Amino acid sequence: ARIERARPDPERASKIQSLHKRLRTFCNYCSQVGDERPVSVCQFAANSKLLATGSWSGLCKLWSVPECKEKRL
C-alpha cells in the first residue's frame, strides 16, 4: 500500500488539486467557544428554541435561544 501511495497517480493528483482549489474559497465567518475547547458542531432544535453544541473536548451542551444561556438538565 505504501508503494502504491508513493507512485505518482495523475488522477489522484488532479483530485487533490481540485480539493485544494475548493478549500481556498472556503470562508469561516465565525468561530465560537462554548467550552474550554472550540465548538466543532451545532444543531438547532426543530422549534429553534434550543441549540445543541459539541466541542473538541467531547462535551455537549444545550443553549436557550435567543437568551444564549446554558440549559442544565
PyRosetta script that sets phi, psi and omega in degrees:
from pyrosetta import init, pose_from_sequence

init()
pose = pose_from_sequence("ARIERARPDPERASKIQSLHKRLRTFCNYCSQVGDERPVSVCQFAANSKLLATGSWSGLCKLWSVPECKEKRL")
pose.set_psi(1, -38.9)
pose.set_omega(1, 179.5)
pose.set_phi(2, -64.4)
pose.set_psi(2, -38.3)
pose.set_omega(2, 179.7)
pose.set_phi(3, -64.9)
pose.set_psi(3, -41.0)
pose.set_omega(3, 179.7)
pose.set_phi(4, -63.4)
pose.set_psi(4, -40.4)
pose.set_omega(4, 179.6)
pose.set_phi(5, -69.4)
pose.set_psi(5, -31.1)
pose.set_omega(5, -178.2)
pose.set_phi(6, -73.3)
pose.set_psi(6, -26.8)
pose.set_omega(6, 179.4)
pose.set_phi(7, -70.7)
pose.set_psi(7, 137.3)
pose.set_omega(7, 176.2)
pose.set_phi(8, -68.3)
pose.set_psi(8, 131.1)
pose.set_omega(8, 179.1)
pose.set_phi(9, -123.3)
pose.set_psi(9, 109.9)
pose.set_omega(9, -177.0)
pose.set_phi(10, -56.3)
pose.set_psi(10, -37.8)
pose.set_omega(10, -179.3)
pose.set_phi(11, -67.9)
pose.set_psi(11, -43.4)
pose.set_omega(11, 179.0)
pose.set_phi(12, -63.9)
pose.set_psi(12, -44.1)
pose.set_omega(12, 179.4)
pose.set_phi(13, -61.4)
pose.set_psi(13, -39.5)
pose.set_omega(13, 178.8)
pose.set_phi(14, -64.4)
pose.set_psi(14, -41.9)
pose.set_omega(14, 179.1)
pose.set_phi(15, -63.8)
pose.set_psi(15, -41.8)
pose.set_omega(15, 179.7)
pose.set_phi(16, -65.2)
pose.set_psi(16, -42.8)
pose.set_omega(16, 178.0)
pose.set_phi(17, -62.3)
pose.set_psi(17, -40.8)
pose.set_omega(17, 178.9)
pose.set_phi(18, -63.3)
pose.set_psi(18, -43.0)
pose.set_omega(18, 178.6)
pose.set_phi(19, -63.3)
pose.set_psi(19, -45.1)
pose.set_omega(19, 178.9)
pose.set_phi(20, -61.3)
pose.set_psi(20, -38.1)
pose.set_omega(20, 179.0)
pose.set_phi(21, -63.5)
pose.set_psi(21, -43.8)
pose.set_omega(21, 178.0)
pose.set_phi(22, -65.5)
pose.set_psi(22, -40.1)
pose.set_omega(22, -178.3)
pose.set_phi(23, -67.8)
pose.set_psi(23, -29.4)
pose.set_omega(23, 178.2)
pose.set_phi(24, -65.1)
pose.set_psi(24, -24.0)
pose.set_omega(24, 179.3)
pose.set_phi(25, -89.3)
pose.set_psi(25, -5.0)
pose.set_omega(25, -179.5)
pose.set_phi(26, -67.0)
pose.set_psi(26, 134.4)
pose.set_omega(26, 179.0)
pose.set_phi(27, -127.5)
pose.set_psi(27, 119.4)
pose.set_omega(27, 177.4)
pose.set_phi(28, -88.8)
pose.set_psi(28, 107.2)
pose.set_omega(28, -175.5)
pose.set_phi(29, -76.5)
pose.set_psi(29, -25.9)
pose.set_omega(29, 178.7)
pose.set_phi(30, -161.5)
pose.set_psi(30, 161.7)
pose.set_omega(30, 176.0)
pose.set_phi(31, -145.2)
pose.set_psi(31, 132.3)
pose.set_omega(31, -176.0)
pose.set_phi(32, -122.5)
pose.set_psi(32, 151.1)
pose.set_omega(32, 173.3)
pose.set_phi(33, -114.9)
pose.set_psi(33, 116.7)
pose.set_omega(33, 178.9)
pose.set_phi(34, -116.3)
pose.set_psi(34, 14.8)
pose.set_omega(34, -176.8)
pose.set_phi(35, -162.9)
pose.set_psi(35, -171.5)
pose.set_omega(35, 175.0)
pose.set_phi(36, -67.2)
pose.set_psi(36, -24.2)
pose.set_omega(36, -179.9)
pose.set_phi(37, -115.0)
pose.set_psi(37, 158.3)
pose.set_omega(37, -179.3)
pose.set_phi(38, -61.4)
pose.set_psi(38, 150.2)
pose.set_omega(38, 176.7)
pose.set_phi(39, -74.6)
pose.set_psi(39, 131.1)
pose.set_omega(39, -178.4)
pose.set_phi(40, -108.8)
pose.set_psi(40, -17.2)
pose.set_omega(40, -179.9)
pose.set_phi(41, -153.3)
pose.set_psi(41, 147.6)
pose.set_omega(41, 174.5)
pose.set_phi(42, -149.8)
pose.set_psi(42, 154.6)
pose.set_omega(42, -179.0)
pose.set_phi(43, -152.2)
pose.set_psi(43, 130.5)
pose.set_omega(43, 175.6)
pose.set_phi(44, -81.4)
pose.set_psi(44, 147.9)
pose.set_omega(44, 173.0)
pose.set_phi(45, -69.3)
pose.set_psi(45, 162.1)
pose.set_omega(45, -178.2)
pose.set_phi(46, -58.9)
pose.set_psi(46, -33.8)
pose.set_omega(46, -179.6)
pose.set_phi(47, -88.9)
pose.set_psi(47, 1.3)
pose.set_omega(47, 178.4)
pose.set_phi(48, 62.8)
pose.set_psi(48, 18.1)
pose.set_omega(48, 179.5)
pose.set_phi(49, -96.8)
pose.set_psi(49, -10.7)
pose.set_omega(49, 178.4)
pose.set_phi(50, -132.2)
pose.set_psi(50, 149.7)
pose.set_omega(50, 175.0)
pose.set_phi(51, -127.9)
pose.set_psi(51, 126.5)
pose.set_omega(51, 175.9)
pose.set_phi(52, -100.0)
pose.set_psi(52, 132.8)
pose.set_omega(52, 178.5)
pose.set_phi(53, -124.6)
pose.set_psi(53, 149.9)
pose.set_omega(53, 174.0)
pose.set_phi(54, -129.4)
pose.set_psi(54, 133.0)
pose.set_omega(54, -176.8)
pose.set_phi(55, -109.4)
pose.set_psi(55, 171.3)
pose.set_omega(55, 179.9)
pose.set_phi(56, -63.7)
pose.set_psi(56, -18.7)
pose.set_omega(56, 178.7)
pose.set_phi(57, -76.8)
pose.set_psi(57, -11.0)
pose.set_omega(57, -178.2)
pose.set_phi(58, 94.3)
pose.set_psi(58, -2.0)
pose.set_omega(58, -178.6)
pose.set_phi(59, -84.1)
pose.set_psi(59, 135.6)
pose.set_omega(59, 175.9)
pose.set_phi(60, -110.5)
pose.set_psi(60, 140.4)
pose.set_omega(60, -179.8)
pose.set_phi(61, -135.3)
pose.set_psi(61, 153.3)
pose.set_omega(61, 173.1)
pose.set_phi(62, -110.3)
pose.set_psi(62, 137.4)
pose.set_omega(62, -178.4)
pose.set_phi(63, -125.4)
pose.set_psi(63, 141.6)
pose.set_omega(63, 174.8)
pose.set_phi(64, -81.1)
pose.set_psi(64, 144.4)
pose.set_omega(64, 179.4)
pose.set_phi(65, -119.7)
pose.set_psi(65, 132.1)
pose.set_omega(65, 8.0)
pose.set_phi(66, -94.4)
pose.set_psi(66, 5.2)
pose.set_omega(66, -175.7)
pose.set_phi(67, -67.9)
pose.set_psi(67, -23.9)
pose.set_omega(67, -177.9)
pose.set_phi(68, 59.0)
pose.set_psi(68, 38.7)
pose.set_omega(68, 175.8)
pose.set_phi(69, -105.4)
pose.set_psi(69, 139.2)
pose.set_omega(69, -180.0)
pose.set_phi(70, -69.4)
pose.set_psi(70, 133.4)
pose.set_omega(70, 178.4)
pose.set_phi(71, -90.0)
pose.set_psi(71, 129.7)
pose.set_omega(71, 175.8)
pose.set_phi(72, -102.6)
pose.set_psi(72, 124.6)
pose.set_omega(72, -179.9)
pose.set_phi(73, -106.5)
pose.dump_pdb("model.pdb")
